[in-house]
């Protein structure tokens, strides 16, 4: 535990001062690579100091769940993002008329796009500029920001898959029809409630 705490402290320190990061090609490494390096080092030290058998790690539920999650996030997310970026002009044209007439449909569009790209940040960065460029009021954009969380619709996100793998009781599962899984109701309730509250707050402030 203390090894991980130390690694996190070092990463935080390096994040505060770019000049202290390791350099490659004359430039400091990005924080993503820096975090990966120190977490891998921490993992290696834990294996060495605890005398863990490396061959046994690959047979654990945690490792298998993690590997499934890695494949899901890299494979599905990259594929979806590539398809979305390639068809962005078509998507923009399709959304323009509907969203301008019915601004609330921006929430549905954001929800669907976030499912396609499997990322909240990617959905926001992709769709917010599109929404603003076609005349959606900023108040709607802010009020419906919670709709960027849509990757629970299909159980393909790494944390969902890991939770299913970890749960030995069988209560966390994927249903027969794929969409009727353990995360669909909590996700729908959370997103719809957040969007409704966001809209009411924006309306009360005269932003929509």
Residue pairs with C-beta under 8 A, 6 or more apart in sequence:
3 42
3 45
3 46
3 49
4 42
4 46
6 42
7 38
7 39
7 41
7 42
10 38
11 31
11 34
11 35
11 38
13 20
14 20
14 21
14 31
14 34
15 31
15 34
18 28
19 28
21 28
21 29
21 31
21 34
22 28
22 29
22 34
22 37
23 29
29 37
46 52
47 54
47 57
57 63
58 64
61 165
61 166
61 168
62 166
64 165
65 161
65 162
65 165
65 166
66 162
68 158
68 161
68 162
68 165
69 158
69 159
69 161
69 162
70 158
72 156
72 157
72 158
72 161
73 118
73 157
73 158
76 118
76 156
77 117
77 118
77 119
77 122
80 116
80 117
80 118
81 116
81 117
81 118
81 119
81 122
83 116
84 91
84 113
84 116
84 117
84 126
85 126
88 126
88 130
91 113
91 130
92 130
92 133
92 134
95 109
95 130
95 131
95 134
96 134
98 105
99 105
99 106
99 109
99 131
99 134
99 136
100 134
100 135
100 136
103 136
103 137
103 140
103 208
104 140
104 144
104 199
106 127
106 131
106 136
106 140
106 141
106 144
106 147
107 144
107 147
107 195
108 147
109 127
109 131
110 123
110 124
110 127
110 144
110 147
110 148
110 150
111 147
111 148
111 149
111 150
111 153
111 191
112 150
113 123
113 126
113 127
113 150
114 120
114 122
114 123
114 147
114 148
114 149
114 150
114 151
115 150
115 151
115 153
115 154
117 123
117 126
118 151
118 156
118 157
119 151
120 148
120 149
120 151
123 148
123 150
124 145
124 148
128 141
131 140
131 141
132 138
132 141
137 207
137 208
138 207
139 202
139 205
139 207
139 208
140 199
140 202
140 208
142 198
142 202
142 207
143 195
143 198
143 199
143 201
143 202
143 207
143 208
144 195
144 198
144 199
145 198
146 190
146 191
146 194
146 195
146 198
147 191
147 195
149 187
149 190
149 191
150 187
150 191
151 157
152 160
152 183
152 184
152 186
152 187
153 179
153 184
153 187
154 178
154 179
155 161
155 164
155 174
155 178
155 181
155 183
160 181
160 183
163 172
163 182
164 172
164 173
164 174
164 182
166 172
167 173
171 182
172 182
173 181
173 182
174 181
174 182
175 181
199 208
202 208
